[in-house]
Amino acid sequence: MIEADVSMGSVTGREGKILPIMAHPPFKTSDLSLEEFLDTVLSSGKQKGIKLDFKDMEAVEMSLMIIKARTSKVSYIIVYSVNKSELLDII
C-alpha cells in the first residue's frame, strides 16, 4: 500500500495554477501533482493499493474527478482519508 498526502497548492515551476498536489501542510508547493502521481503509479505495472490522505477539503472534489478519469486503469484499491473535523465543518 502506498500512502500519500494530498493538499491544494501549485507545482514547482508551474506556479499560479492551484490544483491537488502531493504535499503535507504547511507546504503549498510540490514537484508532483496528484495527476502525475496517479499516472506514475498506474503505469508502473505494480499492483499496489493507494491510500490518499486529504489534508485540504478543497482538494477532495477535484481529486475525485481526477481519479474518476482514470477508473479504467485502476485494478486495485484506492482508499480515501479525510480529517473528520473538517468534514463536519462542511456538512
C-alpha positions as CSV (number, residue, x, y, z in Angstrom):
1,M,0.0,0.0,0.0
2,I,1.3,3.4,-1.0
3,E,0.2,6.3,1.3
4,A,0.3,9.8,0.1
5,D,-0.9,13.2,1.3
6,V,-3.0,15.4,-0.9
7,S,-3.2,19.2,-0.5
8,M,-4.2,22.1,-2.7
9,G,-1.2,24.1,-4.0
10,S,1.0,24.6,-7.0
11,V,3.6,22.5,-8.8
12,T,7.1,24.0,-8.7
13,G,7.8,25.7,-12.0
14,R,4.1,26.0,-12.7
15,E,3.1,28.5,-10.0
16,G,-0.3,30.2,-10.4
17,K,-2.4,27.2,-11.1
18,I,-3.9,25.8,-7.8
19,L,-4.6,22.1,-8.0
20,P,-4.3,18.9,-5.9
21,I,-0.6,18.3,-5.2
22,M,1.3,15.7,-3.2
23,A,2.2,17.6,-0.1
24,H,1.7,17.7,3.6
25,P,0.8,21.0,5.3
26,P,2.2,23.6,5.7
27,F,3.7,23.1,2.3
28,K,1.7,24.6,-0.6
29,T,4.1,23.7,-3.4
30,S,5.3,20.3,-4.7
31,D,7.2,18.8,-7.6
32,L,4.3,16.3,-8.1
33,S,0.6,16.9,-8.8
34,L,-2.0,14.3,-7.9
35,E,-2.4,13.6,-11.7
36,E,1.3,12.9,-12.2
37,F,1.4,10.8,-9.0
38,L,-1.5,8.6,-10.2
39,D,-0.2,8.3,-13.7
40,T,3.2,7.2,-12.4
41,V,1.7,4.6,-10.1
42,L,-0.8,3.3,-12.6
43,S,1.7,3.0,-15.4
44,S,4.3,1.2,-13.1
45,G,2.7,-2.2,-13.7
46,K,2.8,-3.0,-10.0
47,Q,-0.3,-3.9,-8.2
48,K,-0.1,-1.5,-5.2
49,G,-3.0,-0.1,-3.3
50,I,-3.1,3.6,-2.8
51,K,-4.3,5.5,0.3
52,L,-4.8,9.2,-0.3
53,D,-4.9,11.3,2.9
54,F,-6.7,14.6,2.1
55,K,-5.2,17.5,4.1
56,D,-7.5,20.1,2.5
57,M,-11.2,19.7,2.0
58,E,-10.9,21.8,-1.1
59,A,-8.8,19.0,-2.7
60,V,-11.4,16.3,-2.4
61,E,-13.8,17.1,-5.2
62,M,-11.2,17.9,-7.8
63,S,-9.2,14.8,-6.8
64,L,-12.2,12.6,-7.1
65,M,-12.7,13.9,-10.7
66,I,-9.1,13.2,-11.5
67,I,-9.4,9.7,-10.1
68,K,-12.7,9.0,-11.9
69,A,-11.0,9.9,-15.2
70,R,-8.5,7.1,-14.6
71,T,-11.0,4.5,-13.4
72,S,-10.4,2.2,-16.4
73,K,-6.7,2.0,-15.4
74,V,-7.3,1.1,-11.8
75,S,-7.3,-2.6,-10.9
76,Y,-6.7,-2.3,-7.2
77,I,-8.0,-0.5,-4.2
78,I,-7.8,3.3,-3.6
79,V,-8.6,4.3,0.0
80,Y,-9.5,7.9,0.9
81,S,-8.9,9.5,4.3
82,V,-10.3,12.9,5.3
83,N,-10.0,14.8,8.5
84,K,-13.4,14.2,10.3
85,S,-13.5,17.6,11.9
86,E,-13.0,19.3,8.5
87,L,-15.7,17.1,7.0
88,L,-18.2,18.1,9.8
89,D,-17.5,21.7,9.1
90,I,-18.9,21.5,5.6
91,I,-21.9,19.3,6.3
